């Protein structure tokens, strides 16, 4: 799940989370699909849909799952909240 800049939906609430699930695909496939939802802070669904990666996007995916979140976010369009820099967390 990725945090997004709040988006108000008059009948369902304010979405603050983008949840993206990769749909099953074969190892021989050159693309894949996703199922996405925009969710409120209580987990209520505001919208849902599917996004399909192009062959080029699939090849560029690698091991960075944030890349898929960015593709889906750009297609809706919503703005992802930037991740904190690595190593910037305060020690416990």
C-alpha positions in Angstrom: 0.0 0.0 0.0 1.1 3.5 -0.7 0.0 6.8 0.9 -1.4 9.4 -1.5 -2.3 13.0 -1.2 -5.9 13.1 0.0 -8.6 12.9 -2.7 -12.2 13.7 -1.7 -15.0 11.5 -3.0 -18.4 13.1 -2.1 -20.3 9.9 -1.4 -17.5 7.6 0.0 -15.0 9.8 1.9 -11.5 10.9 1.5 -9.0 8.5 0.0 -5.5 8.5 1.5 -4.2 5.1 0.5 -3.5 3.4 -2.9 -3.7 -0.4 -2.6 -2.3 -2.2 -5.7 -2.4 -6.0 -6.2 -0.6 -7.7 -9.0 -2.8 -10.2 -10.8 -1.4 -13.7 -11.3 0.7 -14.2 -14.4 2.9 -16.9 -15.9 6.7 -16.6 -15.8 6.7 -16.6 -19.6 4.4 -13.5 -19.8 5.8 -10.2 -21.0 3.2 -8.1 -19.2 0.7 -8.3 -16.3 -2.3 -6.6 -14.9 -3.1 -5.0 -11.5 -6.2 -4.5 -9.4 -6.2 -1.2 -7.5 -8.3 0.5 -4.9 -8.3 4.0 -3.3 -9.1 3.6 0.4 -10.1 5.9 3.2 -8.4 5.8 6.6 -11.0 3.3 7.8 -10.4 1.0 4.7 -13.6 2.0 2.9 -13.2 1.8 -0.9 -13.7 5.0 -2.8 -12.8 3.6 -6.3 -11.3 0.5 -7.8 -10.1 -0.6 -11.2 -7.5 -2.4 -13.3 -4.3 -1.2 -14.8 -2.2 -3.2 -17.3 1.5 -2.7 -17.7 2.9 -2.4 -21.2 5.6 -4.8 -22.3 8.2 -2.0 -21.7 6.8 -1.2 -18.2 6.9 -4.9 -17.3 10.5 -5.1 -18.4 11.5 -2.0 -16.4 9.7 -3.3 -13.3 12.6 -5.2 -11.8 12.4 -5.6 -8.0 11.0 -2.2 -7.1 7.3 -2.6 -6.4 7.0 1.2 -5.9 7.5 1.4 -9.6 4.1 -0.3 -10.1 2.4 2.0 -7.6 3.8 5.0 -9.5 2.4 3.7 -12.8 -1.0 3.1 -11.4 -1.0 6.4 -9.5 -0.1 8.3 -12.7 -3.0 6.6 -14.6 -5.7 7.5 -12.1 -4.2 10.3 -11.5 -3.3 10.6 -7.9 -0.1 11.9 -6.2 1.9 9.5 -4.1 3.3 10.8 -0.8 7.1 10.6 -1.1 8.9 7.9 0.9 11.2 9.2 3.6 14.9 9.0 2.7 16.6 5.7 3.5 18.3 5.8 6.9 16.4 8.9 8.0 14.4 7.1 10.7 15.1 8.1 14.3 16.7 5.3 16.4 14.3 3.7 18.9 
